[in-house]
Amino acid sequence: MSVTLLKNCPALPNIPWEERPQGCSDVVWRYSGNPIIPRDLLPTSNSIFNSAVVPFKGRFAGVFRCDDKRRVMQLHRGFSDDGLHWQIEAERIHWQCDDPEVGHWIYGYDPRVVWIEDRYYITWCNAYAGWPTIGVGYTYDFETFYQLENAFLPYNRNGVLFPRRINGNYAMLSRPSDRGHTPFGDIYYSESPDMCYWGRHRFVMGTAGGWQSTKIGAGPVPIETTEGWLLIYHGVLTSCNGFVYSMGAALLDLDQPWKVIRRGAPYLMSPQKLYECVGDVPNVVFPCAALVDGATGRVAIYYGAADTVTALAFARVDELVDFVTSNAM
Ligand code: BMA
C-alpha cells in the first residue's frame, strides 16, 4: 500500500494521536480518554457535541455546538494546544452580517470548518425564519466571524464544503430535509462561483441497507486522496426504539464528486460505548471534523456522542481507502 495517498495535505506533526490498541483490528479506533469534552465544560452548557476543529497557528481552533440550559443550540469558538484539552469561550459567536435579515440569530448547530485559499469557512445548520438551512460564514482569525447568505432555502442540513474549488467553483455537499427529525435523507452536491449563489445540483448518494437505511449525511470535510475524495459520513437506521447513528465512508470522483467510486457496506463505527449509547439522544456517533497529517496519513476524527459530549477516534487514510475498496457494496 502507498505511504499516505493524500493530495494537497500539509504535514500536521502535532495531530492528537494514539496508536491502535493491541488486539484491536478496527479501521477506526477510539481515544482511550474519551469523551474529550464533557457536557458541562461551560457553566451554561447542557451538552457540547457535533463540533468542528482545524489546525490554527501551530495549535488548534474550533467551532463547537453548545446547547445551553434553555436548550437553545449555539455555536461557540474554542482553542486547544493539543487537540485534546479545549478552552471554549463562554459567549457564543456573534456573526457580523451585512443583511440583518440573514444575520438575525435564532439557533445554529452541527458546524463544519474548512480552510479554503485564504480563510476558514464555517457551515452549519442555521435557522432561517425558524427553520433549518445551511448557514455559511468565515473567519480569518477566530476573533471576528462574518456571516454570508444562507446557501439554500429551508429545509436542509449537513452542509459540508470541499477544501478547494473544483473545476473553478466552490463545492458543497448537503442533505435536503424537513422541519423535524427527518425520516429520510440523501446527499447532494452543489457548486458556487462566489459562496453566495449555489446551483448545478447533483445527486451523490442515497440510503442503502442496514446502518444507513433511513438517511445519510456528510460528516467531516472530504479528504483528497489519489483514489478520490474520501468522504466520512453518518448513516441512520430506525430501530424499534428510535434512530441509531453510525459512521461509514465512501470515495467520490475527484473532478465530478457526485459520482461515487466506491462505498463501504459495513459501518466504520457504531454507537457501542456507554457515552455513545447513553445521553440526551441515545445511540449516536456523529462525525463533524477530521484532522489529517499529510506526512503520515494519520487521521483524527472528532464526533459527537449521544448528542451530549465530544469524542475522538483515530484512523489511517490508506486503511480507510482500503476499507472502502475492499468492503464496497
Ligand atoms: C440530527 C441532528 C444532529 C443530531 C442527530 C441525533 O437530526 O439534529 O445534530 O446529532 O439528529 O439526534
Residues whose N, C-alpha, C, O or C-beta is under 5 A from the ligand:
A	BS01	BMA	N50 D110 V281 V284 F286 D307
